[in-house]
Amino acid sequence: MDAITKIIEQIDEAAATKRAAYKAEQQAQIDDDFLRRKALIEAEDEKLTTQLEKNQNVKYKQLHARQQMEVKQETLLAKQNYLSQVFEEAYAKMQAWQNDALQDFAAACLQQLPFEKGKKVIFKPANKMPKSSYPEKWLEQMNEKLDYELVYGEEITADSYGFVVDDKGVQYNFLYRDLLNEIKTSNSNSISQMLFEG
């Protein structure tokens, strides 16, 4: 029986050795699989973290750019409002001119008109102007200075102070608000530079 017991012991030892080798092999494979999966998860986590940081940087840059644009727009709007206020104040000062200043301004404008000698044109004050602004005597004095002749026409209905010179339907507009709007439109860049950068 000893021989049978010895064979059984040998078989048990061989089986135990095989089991131990199989267990070690399986454990090594499980450990390798675990380490490989862990490395993949860590790489994916690193990739996601990098992507999140990149997205945060992009969002920050977009937010920063948007805020800068809003500040620029607010600044531009404030400058435009200030510029409009300057022109409104200029108009108010022109409205408040006394007759001497009104007449001097009109004379300066009329002397620049390109009419030939002896031409007759119509001077039409705005209906908002005081009646004493351009009396007959002033018109006579202007006719002595000018090459062309001014005659009074009907007042024009306008929402502004000033006057118009009419040459057979061609009108030369000297209404104060229109003059200021023309200056504002054509020279707003240089006026803005003078006001805000000078």
C-alpha positions, 0 to 999 in steps of 0.5 A: 500500500505504500506504493499506492500511497507514494503514487498518490502523494506524487500525483498530489505533489505534481498537482499541487505544483501545477496548481501553484504554477497555474495560480502564479501564472493567472495572478501574473496575468491578472496583475498585468491586465490590471496594470495595463488597464490602470495605465489606459485609465490614467492616460485617458484621465490625463487626456481629459484633464488636458482637454478640460484645461484647454477648454477652460483657457478657450472659455476664459479667452472668449470671455475676456475678448467679449468683455474687452469688446463690451468695454470698447462699445461702451467707450465708443457709445460714451464718446458718441454721446459726448460728441452729440452733446458738444454739437447740441451745445454748439447749436444752442450757442448759435441759437443764442447769438445776438443780431450782430453775430447772426449777421456776421455769420450770414455775411461770411457764408454769403461772401463764399457763394460762387454767384456771378456779378449781377445775379439775383438770388433769394434770401430765405430766413428760417421761420424760427429766426427772430424777425429782427435778425436780418432787417432791410438795412442789413440786406442793403449793406450786404448787397453793397458788398456782394457781386450778386443781389440778395432779395428777401423771399418767404420764410422757410419752415424749418426746425432750425435757426439759419437761412437758405439762399435760393437760386431758381430752385437750387438751394444753398442750405445754411440752417445751423443744425444742418451745417453742424450735422454736415461737420459732424458727419464729415469731420467726426474722426478728426474732432474725436481725435482732438477731443479724446486724444489731444 
